[in-house]
Amino acid sequence: MFEPSWEKLLIVLVIALVVLGPRKLPEVGHSLGRGIREFKNGVTGATTDLAPAAAVQEPAQPSAAEHS
């Protein structure tokens, strides 16, 4: 399917440089990096918040043999 390589990354960077220009490209990179960092922190925070809830075990259901 899609295998990342240095050649493909270079092509994407050259196209971004042509489209955005040398002045705007660092700003876009900085904003993109900040967004990815915030997303990772949000996912980590959600995982940390949900971990105690996942550790709580459900009470055992009585089996059919116990009712007889």
C-alpha positions in Angstrom: 0.0 0.0 0.0 1.8 3.1 1.2 5.4 2.7 2.2 7.1 5.9 3.4 10.5 6.6 2.0 12.9 9.5 1.9 12.1 10.1 -1.8 8.4 10.4 -1.1 9.0 12.7 1.9 11.3 14.9 -0.2 8.7 15.2 -2.9 6.0 16.2 -0.4 8.3 18.8 1.2 9.2 20.3 -2.2 5.6 20.5 -3.2 4.8 22.2 0.2 7.6 24.6 -0.3 6.3 25.6 -3.8 2.7 25.9 -2.6 3.3 27.7 0.7 6.5 29.5 0.0 9.7 29.8 2.2 8.1 32.3 4.6 4.9 30.5 5.4 6.3 26.9 5.5 8.0 27.2 9.0 4.8 28.7 10.5 2.7 25.8 9.1 5.2 23.3 10.4 5.2 24.8 13.8 1.3 24.9 13.9 1.2 21.3 12.7 3.7 20.1 15.3 1.7 21.9 18.1 -1.5 20.3 16.9 0.0 16.8 16.9 1.5 17.4 20.4 -1.9 18.6 21.7 -3.6 15.5 20.2 -1.1 13.1 21.8 -1.5 14.8 25.2 -5.2 14.6 24.9 -5.1 10.9 24.0 -2.6 10.2 26.9 -4.8 12.2 29.3 -7.9 10.3 28.2 -6.1 7.0 28.6 -4.9 8.0 32.0 -8.4 9.0 33.0 -10.0 5.8 31.8 -7.4 3.4 33.3 -9.0 3.4 36.8 -12.4 2.8 35.4 -11.2 -0.1 33.4 -9.6 -1.6 36.5 -12.9 -1.8 38.3 -14.2 -5.3 38.0 -17.8 -6.2 37.5 -19.4 -8.2 40.4 -19.5 -11.9 39.7 -22.8 -13.2 38.2 -24.2 -16.2 40.0 -24.1 -19.3 37.9 -27.1 -21.3 36.9 -26.0 -24.2 39.2 -26.1 -21.9 42.3 -29.8 -21.2 41.7 -30.9 -24.9 41.7 
